[in-house]
């Protein structure tokens, strides 16, 4: 392809084969990483705030004993935290 159109086609083909990230892709990746971190932190905070509903113990001589852990309640509050974050993400996506 010795014509100008052939040269343009070769340049486009070569550019499409490159794996370099565009500035927009870099910004979107950075935003996605930050959003993922924020969601994870908020989930853990909401879950930790509600620990008293799925973890209990008795106090004897000033020290905790007889721990009682409910996995069912633990997952219930974690699901609530995730759903709250999904709702927040949905509301932020609205125009």
C-alpha positions in Angstrom: 0.0 0.0 0.0 2.0 2.9 -1.3 -0.9 5.3 -1.5 -1.7 7.9 1.2 -4.9 6.0 2.1 -2.8 2.9 2.6 -0.4 4.8 4.9 -3.3 6.1 6.9 -4.7 2.6 7.2 -1.4 1.2 8.3 -1.0 4.0 11.0 -4.5 3.3 12.3 -3.8 -0.4 12.4 -0.5 0.2 14.2 -2.2 2.5 16.7 -5.0 0.0 17.4 -2.3 -2.7 18.2 -0.7 -0.5 20.9 -1.6 -1.4 24.5 -1.0 2.1 25.9 -3.8 3.5 28.1 -5.4 6.8 27.2 -5.7 9.6 29.8 -9.4 8.9 30.1 -8.9 5.2 30.7 -6.3 6.0 33.4 -8.6 8.5 35.1 -11.5 5.9 35.0 -9.3 3.2 36.4 -8.2 5.6 39.2 -11.8 6.5 40.0 -12.8 2.9 40.0 -10.1 2.0 42.4 -11.0 4.9 44.7 -14.7 4.0 44.5 -14.0 0.4 45.3 -12.0 1.4 48.4 -14.6 3.8 49.6 -17.4 1.1 49.2 -15.3 -1.4 51.1 -14.6 1.0 53.9 -18.2 2.1 54.3 -19.3 -1.6 54.3 -16.9 -2.5 57.0 -17.9 0.6 59.1 -21.6 -0.1 58.8 -20.9 -3.8 59.7 -18.7 -2.8 62.6 -21.3 -0.4 64.0 -23.8 -3.2 64.2 -21.5 -5.7 65.8 -23.5 -5.6 69.0 -26.4 -7.3 67.2 -24.5 -10.4 66.2 -21.8 -10.7 68.8 -22.6 -10.8 72.5 -20.9 -11.9 75.7 -21.3 -12.0 79.5 -18.9 -10.1 81.8 -17.5 -12.0 84.8 -15.0 -10.4 87.2 -14.6 -7.5 84.7 -13.6 -9.7 81.8 -15.8 -10.9 79.0 -16.7 -14.6 78.8 -19.2 -16.9 77.2 -19.0 -15.3 73.7 -22.1 -15.8 71.5 -21.7 -15.3 67.7 -24.5 -15.4 65.2 -23.3 -15.9 61.7 -26.8 -15.4 60.3 -27.2 -11.9 61.9 -23.6 -11.1 60.9 -24.4 -11.7 57.2 -27.7 -9.9 57.5 -26.1 -6.7 58.6 -23.4 -7.0 56.0 -26.1 -7.4 53.3 -27.7 -4.2 54.6 -24.4 -2.4 54.3 -23.9 -3.5 50.8 -27.5 -2.6 49.8 -27.1 0.8 51.2 -24.0 1.4 49.2 -25.6 0.1 46.0 -28.5 2.5 46.6 -26.1 5.3 47.1 -24.2 4.4 43.9 -27.5 4.3 42.0 -28.5 7.7 43.2 -25.2 9.1 42.2 -25.5 7.7 38.7 -28.8 9.5 38.1 -28.6 12.7 36.0 
